[in-house]
Amino acid sequence: MDLLNALVVLANFVLIPATSYGAQLALGALGVTLIYGILRFSNFAHGDTMAFGAMVTILFTWLFQGWGISFGPLPTALLALPFGIAGTALLLLGTDRAVYRFYREQKAAPVILVIVSMGVMFIMNGLVRFIIGPDDQQFADGERFIITAREFKTMTGLDEALSIRTSQGITIVTAVIVVAFLFWFLNRTRTGKSMRAYSDNEDLALLSGINPERVVTITWLIVAALATIAGTLYGLDKSFKPFTYFQLLLPIFASAIVGGLGSPVGAIAGGFLIAYSEVMVTYAFRKVLDYLLPWYEPEGLVQLLSTDYKFAVSFSILVIVLLFKPTGLFKGKSV
Amino acid sequence: MKKLLMASAMTAVAASSAFSAAQAEEVKIGVIMGFTGPLEALTAEMGPAAELAIKEVSDSGKFLDGMTVVPVRGDSTCIDAGAATAAAERLITSDGIKGIVGAACSGVTGAILSNVAVPNGIVMISPSATSPGLSTVEDEGLFFRTSPSDARQGVVMTQVLLDQGIEEVAVSYVNNDYGKGLADAFEAAYTEAGGKVTINTAHEDLKADYSAEVGALAAAGGQRLVVAGYVDGGGSGIVRAALDSGAFDTFHFPDGMVSSQLEKNFGSEIDGSTGQHPGTDSPGVATFNDLVGDAFDPTSAFAPESYDAAALILLAMQAAGSVESADYAGKVMDVANAPGEKIYPGELAKALELLKAGTEIDYVGASAVELIGPGESAGNYREIAFEDGKLVTKGYR
């Protein structure tokens, strides 16, 4: 019984939140890693692309809610997601035409593109705040919980409770579907293969007749979809506020770099690694230990770091990986 | 060119003399509160309350031989000391205010006091800054508050909790002067009275996600979670995350959290929770409620204190026969405390007449003002509880 209680506490406060957070980070890191692999620069505007995608989705969600359309127990935002992706795709393709293509034709050094993407980041950041405002926005509807803490307690008779929010369930399911689809696309379809060829060796790819502009366009479309889905899921699970997406940039980049920039598998592994470390290092383990080791009565909370230092964890992991394994865990390109 | 310069100089002189002439019949009072930011739900009622007192005095025509009083608003943002200082500086230098009602939050109140009010010698009466640190601040006798220090609230909170048999609580406070001051005052009082604080930890305001903070609070455990935060900021986020994860079912809310916004945010999910905020059952409250009518919500936290803060400044001016801070600062305690004829809300005109005749008054006002020590309210608290999704009054302490 004690073992079960310990497991439930751990699942409630560590496993489930960290898994859904990891899925959101992984989706974000996939976008960053794709751009790095194919377009060859670190896209600092990615966090704000997520904010923009989530914003368009929210606007459509409100429209649908106004029309009385709902998705039953699921949030209406899922219905609005395709429209959000379309809007974000338009923005990204427009940005590419207006900004990035110029530098691509110049064969500009990656560091110049990084600085350019920072400029784009500030513009997108301003755009989002201008359209929807800097405040919190509520757009979640439908059932809030798959299982609530109280239901779980009466169902199992355990002392400890487990709750799973709908948004956490949706996040994990959606992430699995999206990742499976992305890997099928990259490994099985002709377009996907041409993208990988372009990423591995640009000159050889051009020689074998791959159209670079088409590869670039498709990359942006995929990135738009990934960013919008990641942004919307994060907004559903936590809350939508433009500034938090800007802060999300650090853990996302940490995930992509830890996994190995340019490696999609690495991005996913990195996302979960960062999420689990952030949550576990700042979690107070006293209750879990109380159940597991009843004879051991710790003085404090058995908490390694205060929750204020959450971002410091991603920073430390990032630094350690860059020092000892610059190509990341899954042999991406070195930074 | 010379003519043009002459002409514009002449206009400037004419304009400024007209300006000073207008000033002679009109005195401006600054109402500096966090009209935007984490306390905006409360200041929406506090601002109008202060302005109500100013209007009452101005309309009576009895203030310093018929001078009119005009409120000027400034936004202290509650959290940005730089913005608050700039707003106060602007009101003093360009609007020429003679007294400040505000600010609302403790941190910015301290900033305005030491950077603007003291250097310029302007009296400042805050209706809602409750940090214990402000009791000992260097104010040169210019700072007062119609709300009590949190050291007092910590003691009252301890009594409320212990009377219900709650002997173990976790505390989460917003990481600023108000939160830290209140949490520390509470922990000291509660531990001394035999209670146990399992964890006393900070949360940052306005984050997207508080599940990590709640994880630590849940690990420490406790019969109830004390949330010393802001209802429009992180406080509600903590409550939401605690409910979602099943970490705590009931909460205890100090003043920054007590608002009808809680009913809207959580409804019956927080049934059984308790709280307290400055308030009183003195006859002044009923009078104040009648006086306000539907203009704004007179029962909102700190609305009565705001009315009293503005009234005290004006009555002190009348008692001193001057609008200059140096003259009337010493009179604030005199008009607020006994002896004298008791003055309730809506009787400001009578008070002005009495003061003019040289009679002493004891301003009771809407919040039963009694200034003690360094010029802060002795404190009366309303104990509240949540029943069926509604905020109900349990009594007064």
Interface residues (C-beta under 8 A of the other chain):
Chain A: V9 N12 F13 V14 P17 R144 F145 T148 A149 R150 F152 K153 A161 L162 S163 R165 Y234 D237 K238 S239 K241 T244 E278 V279 T282 Y283 A284 F285 R286 K287 V288 L301 V302 Q303 S306 T307 D308 K310
Chain B: I199 T201 A202 E204 L206 K207 A208 D209 S211 A212 E213 V214 G215 A216 A218 A219 A220 G221 D244 S245 G246
